[in-house]
């Protein structure tokens, strides 16, 4: 018997969740030995059905109802294209393995390798404001285009906007479900889930195939969202919300926590403001997240950037002018030498291309614009050396 089969059998016993599973693994070197040598003291604490299941297994082993269910579950996964990742496997996400009592088994539908990419979790209100949804899409698009996988929970509101933003940014996105990976919840997001899978995204759950969404599943899902990620960005949230719980879990897991501030008159900003008071990093642009993570975004190498497409000279002048930070229209006009009409046309085109963004009174580089500048600098240095 392999470790995956034994782990699935243990978790099939009613009353054995991740907490008791890990208690067993503290006393046994593997899930196989834990299953065969199940402590009688713990067995008596389990429901009667679980006791009956284990005793039948101890007599019939491979012919028992418990092992039959495991084999059927693995067959169902194979049929649906779902991969099973056990905590003892080398392809188990390393950051998730660091948290207290992580999911013993992950059901993964889609690109399994995405779980090993640098991830930023984005969470927030289901009934977010238009501005909140716009922020979620914009931050996700820029972070995804910069190399982060965007992780969220496929819920309505901010979650869905973050997943869509990642797709728009041409990057990877991961949805952690509070149901089986074959039971998309909410139904409204089934098309989004299909779009994610088509674009190379990933659906993840610790729950067996066929498990329907229930309220008790979502706190478990939230710990996976934060556990997979290097940091969690709270976009909008009320003071009492599941999103705020996810952010607090991230703090407990020693992850970075970011929050976007909002109007003091917006109740959906109060959760963010509360979190900032507790020590979360206030962010205004996606670049704030990249700088806080201290270089976890890989700096492009010469071989990665040789094919960088150079911008027109007029746009390059504006990129150079904005490298040091936000600049007013007047300063940009002075540095570029462009007339007001030509300058506004250039800035509008660069904004459409995702290179700059408008601020009150001026403009600044987006994460994409900063990445372009860095990549071009590497190429020019290489050319000077040659």
C-alpha positions as CSV (number, residue, x, y, z in Angstrom):
1,X,0.0,0.0,0.0
2,X,1.3,3.5,-0.9
3,X,1.2,6.6,1.3
4,X,-1.5,8.2,-0.8
5,X,-3.9,5.3,-0.4
6,X,-3.3,5.1,3.3
7,X,-3.8,8.9,3.7
8,X,-7.0,8.8,1.8
9,X,-8.3,5.9,3.8
10,X,-7.5,7.6,7.1
11,X,-9.2,10.8,6.0
12,X,-12.2,8.8,4.9
13,X,-12.8,7.8,8.5
14,X,-15.4,10.1,10.0
15,X,-13.9,12.3,12.7
16,X,-10.4,12.2,11.2
17,X,-9.7,15.7,9.8
18,X,-6.3,17.3,9.2
19,X,-5.8,18.0,13.0
20,X,-6.2,14.3,14.0
21,X,-4.4,13.1,10.9
22,X,-1.3,15.1,11.9
23,X,-1.6,13.9,15.5
24,X,-1.3,10.4,14.2
25,X,1.7,11.3,12.1
26,X,3.4,12.6,15.2
27,X,3.4,9.1,16.6
28,X,3.9,7.0,13.4
29,X,6.5,7.4,10.7
30,X,4.0,7.2,7.8
31,X,0.3,7.2,7.0
32,X,0.6,3.4,6.1
33,X,1.8,2.5,9.6
34,X,-0.8,4.9,11.2
35,X,-3.6,3.1,9.3
36,X,-2.5,-0.4,10.2
37,X,-1.6,0.4,13.8
38,X,-4.4,2.8,14.5
39,X,-4.4,3.6,18.3
40,X,-7.4,2.0,20.1
41,X,-7.7,5.0,22.4
42,X,-8.3,7.3,19.5
43,X,-10.5,4.7,17.7
44,X,-13.0,4.7,20.6
45,X,-13.4,8.5,20.3
46,X,-14.5,8.2,16.7
47,X,-18.2,7.7,15.6
48,X,-19.5,4.1,15.5
49,X,-19.4,4.0,11.7
50,X,-15.7,4.9,11.6
51,X,-14.9,2.3,14.2
52,X,-16.7,-0.3,12.1
53,X,-14.9,0.8,8.9
54,X,-11.5,0.5,10.5
55,X,-12.2,-2.9,12.1
56,X,-13.4,-4.3,8.7
57,X,-10.2,-2.9,7.1
58,X,-8.1,-4.6,9.8
59,X,-9.6,-7.9,8.8
60,X,-10.1,-7.6,5.1
61,X,-7.5,-5.0,4.2
62,X,-7.5,-4.6,0.4
63,X,-11.0,-6.1,0.2
64,X,-12.5,-3.7,2.7
65,X,-15.1,-1.1,2.1
66,X,-12.5,1.6,3.1
67,X,-9.9,0.6,0.4
68,X,-12.7,0.1,-2.2
69,X,-13.7,3.7,-1.7
70,X,-10.1,4.9,-2.1
71,X,-9.7,2.9,-5.4
72,X,-13.0,4.3,-6.7
73,X,-12.1,7.8,-5.7
74,X,-8.7,7.5,-7.5
75,X,-10.5,6.2,-10.6
76,X,-13.0,9.1,-10.5
77,X,-10.1,11.5,-10.3
78,X,-8.3,9.9,-13.3
79,X,-11.5,10.1,-15.3
80,X,-12.0,13.8,-14.5
81,X,-8.3,14.7,-15.1
82,X,-7.8,15.5,-11.4
83,X,-4.4,14.8,-9.8
84,X,-3.9,13.9,-6.2
85,X,-1.0,15.4,-4.4
86,X,-0.1,13.9,-1.0
87,X,1.9,15.9,1.5
88,X,4.7,13.4,1.3
89,X,5.1,14.0,-2.5
90,X,7.9,16.2,-3.8
91,X,5.3,18.1,-5.9
92,X,3.4,19.3,-2.8
93,X,3.5,23.1,-2.6
94,X,6.5,23.9,-0.3
95,X,4.9,27.1,1.2
96,X,1.7,25.3,2.1
97,X,3.7,22.5,3.7
98,X,5.1,25.1,6.2
99,X,1.8,26.0,7.8
100,X,0.4,24.2,10.9
101,X,-1.4,21.0,9.9
102,X,-1.6,21.6,6.2
103,X,-4.1,19.6,4.0
104,X,-2.7,16.0,3.9
105,X,-4.0,15.7,0.3
106,X,-4.8,18.2,-2.5
107,X,-7.1,17.5,-5.4
108,X,-5.7,19.5,-8.3
109,X,-7.5,20.2,-11.6
110,X,-5.5,22.0,-14.2
111,X,-1.9,23.0,-14.2
112,X,-0.2,21.5,-11.1
113,X,3.0,23.4,-11.7
114,X,1.2,26.7,-11.0
115,X,1.2,25.7,-7.3
116,X,5.0,26.1,-7.2
117,X,5.0,29.6,-8.7
118,X,5.3,32.8,-6.6
119,X,1.7,33.5,-5.5
120,X,-0.2,36.5,-4.3
121,X,-3.6,35.9,-2.7
122,X,-6.2,38.5,-3.4
123,X,-9.4,38.5,-1.3
124,X,-12.2,40.8,-0.6
125,X,-15.9,41.5,-0.4
126,X,-18.5,39.6,-2.5
127,X,-20.5,42.8,-2.7
128,X,-17.6,45.0,-3.6
129,X,-17.9,48.5,-5.0
130,X,-17.2,49.3,-8.7
131,X,-13.9,50.8,-7.6
132,X,-13.0,47.7,-5.6
133,X,-13.7,45.4,-8.5
134,X,-11.6,47.7,-10.8
135,X,-8.7,47.6,-8.3
136,X,-8.9,43.9,-8.0
137,X,-8.7,43.4,-11.8
138,X,-6.0,46.0,-12.3
139,X,-3.7,44.8,-9.4
140,X,-4.2,41.1,-10.5
141,X,-3.5,41.9,-14.2
142,X,-0.2,43.8,-13.4
143,X,1.0,41.2,-10.8
144,X,0.2,38.3,-13.1
145,X,2.0,40.0,-16.0
146,X,5.0,40.4,-13.7
147,X,5.2,36.7,-12.9
148,X,3.0,36.1,-9.9
149,X,0.2,33.5,-9.9
150,X,-3.0,35.1,-8.5
151,X,-4.7,32.9,-5.9
152,X,-8.2,33.4,-4.7
153,X,-11.4,31.6,-3.8
154,X,-13.6,31.9,-7.0
155,X,-16.3,33.7,-5.0
156,X,-18.4,36.5,-6.4
157,X,-17.0,40.0,-6.2
158,X,-13.3,40.6,-5.6
159,X,-12.3,36.9,-6.0
160,X,-13.8,36.7,-9.4
161,X,-12.4,40.1,-10.5
162,X,-8.9,39.0,-9.4
163,X,-9.1,35.8,-11.4
164,X,-10.3,37.7,-14.5
165,X,-7.6,40.3,-14.0
166,X,-5.0,37.6,-14.0
167,X,-6.4,36.2,-17.2
168,X,-6.4,39.6,-18.8
169,X,-2.7,40.0,-17.7
170,X,-1.8,36.8,-19.5
171,X,-0.7,35.2,-16.3
172,X,-1.6,32.2,-14.1
173,X,-4.5,32.1,-11.6
174,X,-5.4,29.5,-8.9
175,X,-8.8,29.0,-7.4
176,X,-9.1,27.3,-4.0
177,X,-12.5,25.8,-3.5
178,X,-14.7,25.0,-0.5
179,X,-16.1,22.1,-2.5
180,X,-14.8,19.3,-4.6
181,X,-13.0,20.5,-7.7
182,X,-15.8,19.0,-9.8
183,X,-18.5,21.0,-8.0
184,X,-18.0,24.6,-9.0
185,X,-19.5,27.1,-6.5
186,X,-21.0,29.5,-7.0
187,X,-22.7,28.3,-10.2
188,X,-22.5,31.8,-11.6
189,X,-18.7,31.3,-11.9
190,X,-18.7,28.1,-13.8
191,X,-17.8,29.9,-17.0
192,X,-15.0,31.7,-15.3
193,X,-13.6,28.4,-13.9
194,X,-13.7,26.9,-17.4
195,X,-11.9,30.0,-18.8
196,X,-9.3,29.6,-16.1
197,X,-8.7,25.9,-17.0
198,X,-8.5,26.7,-20.7
199,X,-5.9,29.4,-20.0
200,X,-3.7,27.1,-18.0
201,X,-5.2,28.0,-14.5
202,X,-5.7,25.7,-11.6
203,X,-8.5,24.5,-9.3
204,X,-7.5,23.2,-5.9
205,X,-9.4,21.6,-3.0
206,X,-8.6,19.3,-0.1
207,X,-12.2,17.9,-0.3
208,X,-13.1,14.7,-2.1
209,X,-14.7,14.6,-5.5
210,X,-18.5,15.3,-5.3
211,X,-18.3,17.4,-2.1
212,X,-20.8,20.2,-2.2
213,X,-20.1,23.6,-0.8
214,X,-21.0,24.1,2.8
215,X,-20.3,26.9,5.2
216,X,-18.0,24.8,7.4
217,X,-15.7,24.2,4.4
218,X,-14.7,27.8,3.8
219,X,-12.5,28.5,6.9
220,X,-10.5,25.4,5.8
221,X,-10.3,26.8,2.2
222,X,-9.2,30.2,3.5
223,X,-6.1,28.7,5.3
224,X,-5.1,27.1,2.0
225,X,-5.4,30.4,0.1
226,X,-3.1,32.2,2.5
227,X,-0.8,29.2,3.0
228,X,-0.1,28.8,-0.7
229,X,0.9,32.5,-1.1
230,X,3.8,34.7,-0.2
231,X,1.4,37.5,0.6
232,X,-2.3,38.3,0.8
233,X,-3.8,41.5,-0.6
234,X,-7.1,42.6,1.0
235,X,-8.9,44.7,-1.6
236,X,-12.2,45.6,0.1
237,X,-13.9,44.1,3.2
238,X,-16.3,44.8,6.0
239,X,-15.1,44.6,9.6
240,X,-16.6,41.2,9.9
241,X,-15.8,39.1,6.9
242,X,-14.2,35.9,5.7
243,X,-11.7,37.9,3.8
244,X,-10.5,39.5,7.0
245,X,-10.1,36.1,8.5
246,X,-8.0,35.0,5.6
247,X,-5.7,38.0,6.1
248,X,-5.4,37.2,9.8
249,X,-4.5,33.6,9.0
250,X,-1.8,35.0,6.7
251,X,-0.3,36.9,9.6
252,X,-0.4,33.8,11.7
253,X,1.4,31.9,8.9
254,X,4.1,34.6,8.7
255,X,3.0,35.9,5.3
256,X,3.1,39.5,4.1
257,X,-0.3,41.2,4.3
258,X,-1.3,44.2,2.2
259,X,-4.4,46.3,2.1
260,X,-5.8,48.9,-0.2
261,X,-7.2,52.0,1.6
262,X,-10.5,53.6,0.7
263,X,-12.9,56.3,1.6
264,X,-13.7,56.7,5.3
265,X,-17.4,56.8,4.1
266,X,-17.2,53.4,2.4
267,X,-18.1,50.5,4.8
268,X,-16.3,48.1,2.5
269,X,-13.0,49.9,3.3
270,X,-13.3,49.5,7.0
271,X,-11.8,46.0,7.1
272,X,-8.8,47.3,5.1
273,X,-8.3,50.3,7.4
274,X,-8.6,48.0,10.5
275,X,-6.0,45.7,9.1
276,X,-3.6,48.6,8.3
277,X,-3.9,49.7,11.9
278,X,-2.9,46.2,12.9
279,X,0.3,46.3,10.8
280,X,-0.7,45.4,7.3
281,X,1.2,47.3,4.6
282,X,-0.9,50.1,2.9
283,X,-0.5,49.8,-0.9
284,X,-1.6,52.2,-3.6
285,X,-0.1,50.4,-6.6
286,X,1.0,46.9,-7.5
287,X,4.6,48.2,-7.4
288,X,4.2,48.7,-3.7
289,X,3.7,44.9,-3.3
290,X,6.7,44.1,-5.5
291,X,9.0,46.4,-3.5
292,X,7.8,45.0,-0.2
293,X,8.5,41.5,-1.2
294,X,12.1,42.5,-1.7
295,X,13.1,41.2,-5.0
296,X,11.0,38.0,-5.0
297,X,9.9,39.1,-8.5
298,X,12.8,37.8,-10.5
299,X,14.9,40.5,-12.1
300,X,15.1,39.7,-15.9
301,X,18.3,38.2,-17.1
302,X,20.0,39.1,-20.3
303,X,18.8,36.0,-22.0
304,X,15.2,36.8,-20.9
305,X,15.3,40.3,-22.3
306,X,17.2,40.2,-25.5
307,X,13.9,40.3,-27.4
308,X,12.6,43.4,-25.6
309,X,10.7,45.5,-28.1
310,X,11.9,49.1,-27.8
311,X,9.3,51.8,-27.5
312,X,9.3,54.9,-29.7
313,X,11.8,57.5,-28.6
314,X,9.0,59.9,-27.4
315,X,7.6,57.2,-25.1
316,X,11.0,56.1,-23.9
317,X,11.7,59.7,-22.8
318,X,8.5,59.6,-20.7
319,X,9.5,56.2,-19.2
320,X,12.9,57.7,-18.2
321,X,11.3,60.7,-16.7
322,X,9.0,58.5,-14.5
323,X,11.7,56.1,-13.3
324,X,12.3,58.2,-10.1
325,X,8.6,58.2,-9.2
326,X,5.4,60.1,-10.0
327,X,5.7,63.3,-12.0
328,X,3.2,66.1,-12.7
329,X,2.1,67.0,-16.3
330,X,4.2,70.1,-16.1
331,X,7.4,68.2,-15.2
332,X,6.8,65.7,-17.9
333,X,6.2,68.4,-20.5
334,X,9.5,70.0,-19.5
335,X,11.5,66.7,-19.5
336,X,10.0,65.4,-22.8
337,X,9.8,68.7,-24.7
338,X,6.4,67.7,-26.1
339,X,3.5,70.1,-26.5
340,X,0.4,69.6,-24.3
341,X,-1.7,67.9,-27.0
342,X,1.1,65.5,-28.1
343,X,2.0,64.8,-24.5
344,X,-1.6,63.8,-23.5
345,X,-1.9,61.6,-26.6
346,X,1.4,59.8,-25.7
347,X,0.3,59.3,-22.1
348,X,-3.1,58.0,-23.1
349,X,-1.5,55.5,-25.5
350,X,0.9,54.4,-22.8
351,X,-1.9,54.1,-20.3
352,X,-3.8,51.9,-22.7
353,X,-0.7,49.8,-23.1
354,X,-0.5,49.4,-19.3
355,X,2.9,51.2,-19.0
356,X,1.7,54.2,-16.9
357,X,-1.2,55.1,-14.7
358,X,-2.8,58.4,-13.9
359,X,-2.7,59.9,-10.4
360,X,-4.2,63.1,-9.1
361,X,-2.0,65.7,-10.7
362,X,0.3,63.4,-12.6
363,X,1.4,60.0,-13.8
364,X,3.6,57.1,-12.6
365,X,4.9,53.9,-14.0
366,X,2.9,50.7,-13.5
367,X,4.6,47.5,-12.6
368,X,4.7,46.6,-16.3
369,X,6.3,49.9,-17.1
370,X,8.9,49.4,-14.4
371,X,9.6,45.9,-15.6
372,X,10.1,47.2,-19.2
373,X,12.6,49.8,-17.9
374,X,14.6,47.2,-16.0
375,X,14.6,44.8,-18.9
376,X,15.8,47.4,-21.3
377,X,18.5,48.5,-18.9
378,X,19.8,44.9,-18.8
379,X,19.8,44.7,-22.6
380,X,21.6,48.0,-23.0
381,X,24.2,47.0,-20.4
382,X,24.8,43.7,-22.3
383,X,25.2,45.6,-25.6
384,X,27.7,48.0,-24.0
385,X,29.7,45.0,-22.7
386,X,29.8,43.5,-26.2
